[in-house]
Amino acid sequence: MSTTPTSLTSHEISESTRKLNYGTWRYQKGWNPLHIVDAEGCFFVDGNGKRYLDLSSQLMCVNLGHKNAAVIHAIEAQARTLPYIAPPYATDVRAELSQLLLEVLPKGLEKFFFTTSGTDANEAAFKIARLFTGKSKILARYRSYHGSTMASIGATGEFRRWPVEPSAKGQGVIFGPEVNCYKCPIGHTYPQCEIACADYLDHMIENESDVAAVVVEPVVGTNGVLVPPPEYFPRLRRICDRRGVLLIADEVMSGWGRTGKWFAVDHWNVQPDILVTAKGITSAYVPLGLCATTKRIADHFEDHFFAHGHTYEAHPMTLAPAIATIREMQRLNLVDRSRELGAYLGGKLSSLKERHPSVGDVRGLGLFWAIELVKNRTTKEPLNAKEDKLQGKPLIVDKVAAEMMKAGVSVNAWLSHFVIAPPLIIEKAEIDLAIAAFDQALSIADSCVEQ
Ligand SMILES: Cc1ncc(COP(=O)(O)O)c(C=O)c1O
């Protein structure tokens, strides 16, 4: 039993949270939220003093690690200087952050709208794309997540959209195939496929007509760290240009050094028309999202009504820590570090495949990896189906993750894979600790493999 700043015990705090608050994306029954009291670097600490290695940076967002002193200082200083002023006013922090964004974002993105999450940054992107093009449809892909509000869940390809349909069926949203070279949604094999999945999007745009934009996660995150082959993005860019359709890169998770470049599209030198991001922009210390557009789009709104805004747009308390985050990333050289340590992490994760028959695929880029578990390496059938999650059935990946928690390693588990995205400051010894925990815990999944 630990003492806490309140008079409640750790157990009572967990109980209160369970009773009075909603657990996200789950049945409420069975939610047992662990009481967390502290976090530093790559670790967080529960109410009993137990430390956990944060192998997924919480929700793939605490890229700088916990309690970065410079970011905390920026929050404190901004609270003393100017905690809030409404969006119509100019502020030091808005000007400074915008100048910095011009340095680190892919070239060509030159005008910025700030939000308070990735979800509403996508909402802004869809609205801007529709206002700019005068067209209505948004083409998204099936294995994708773009946010939880009506427009963004409506453009989300994965199963979290299902329970809220038909009311949340995104008006004008259509879905095409994702790029997944491990298990191709249209049954092809790379490279003989010649990127048929991109050409299929072209076919859809031609036959749908009225398509305003294609929205893609350049490296799909929650849905399995799907890394496209090198030809994919240049091809998609050409398709969008030929068809007069905007390309929206949703870099909420893949941005900010996660993949070993500032942004994932930088791997393929592709310039999106709109880039959406959040999470790592402040290392998640405060809620900030960004919708960045080209000058061509910006110019349109010089004499057209920009029909969007929020009370908290460009909130100074969110912008100051973003400046500090970017400067810390530069000072610590974290983008290069993500690439270097990513090679080490990838090698270690790949070795798990040799020892564990349940591991079907290991893939990733930078410090962004997935381990996909299968019942059978030939059929590639996952250990659990989407329906299992929606019906609240216990998932094998959750059992493996629970075993890892016992060993002091926290990892994000999703359907039949893990998303491994540690803080970019992680050390090799911490990676080794995580691999040892996987080696132990994966025996649970190995016992479910078909003989
Ligand atoms: C690719 C992507 N887009 C959008 C979102 C939604 O962002 P937020 O949770 O900040 O609203 C997420 C969240 O995980 C994401 O991964």
The ligand as an SDF file (V2000), in Angstrom:
LIG
                    3D

 16 16  0  0  0  0  0  0  0  0999 V2000
   -2.2820    8.0280  -37.3890 C   0  0  0  0  0  0  0  0  0  0  0  0
   -3.1580    8.6380  -36.3420 C   0  0  0  0  0  0  0  0  0  0  0  0
   -3.9930    9.6160  -36.6790 N   0  0  0  0  0  0  0  0  0  0  0  0
   -4.7840   10.2150  -35.7750 C   0  0  0  0  0  0  0  0  0  0  0  0
   -4.7610    9.8270  -34.4650 C   0  0  0  0  0  0  0  0  0  0  0  0
   -5.6490   10.5110  -33.4610 C   0  0  0  0  0  0  0  0  0  0  0  0
   -4.8650   11.3110  -32.6410 O   0  0  0  0  0  0  0  0  0  0  0  0
   -5.3670   11.7330  -31.1900 P   0  0  0  0  0  0  0  0  0  0  0  0
   -5.4590   10.4970  -30.3800 O   0  0  0  0  0  0  0  0  0  0  0  0
   -4.3270   12.7140  -30.7060 O   0  0  0  0  0  0  0  0  0  0  0  0
   -6.6810   12.3950  -31.3670 O   0  0  0  0  0  0  0  0  0  0  0  0
   -3.9100    8.8050  -34.0550 C   0  0  0  0  0  0  0  0  0  0  0  0
   -3.8830    8.3560  -32.6620 C   0  0  0  0  0  0  0  0  0  0  0  0
   -3.3210    7.3550  -32.3120 O   0  0  0  0  0  0  0  0  0  0  0  0
   -3.0720    8.2080  -35.0190 C   0  0  0  0  0  0  0  0  0  0  0  0
   -2.2240    7.2210  -34.6970 O   0  0  0  0  0  0  0  0  0  0  0  0
  1  2  1  0
  2  3  1  0
  2 15  2  0
  3  4  2  0
  4  5  1  0
  5  6  1  0
  5 12  2  0
  6  7  1  0
  7  8  1  0
  8  9  2  0
  8 10  1  0
  8 11  1  0
 12 13  1  0
 12 15  1  0
 13 14  2  0
 15 16  1  0
M  END
$$$$
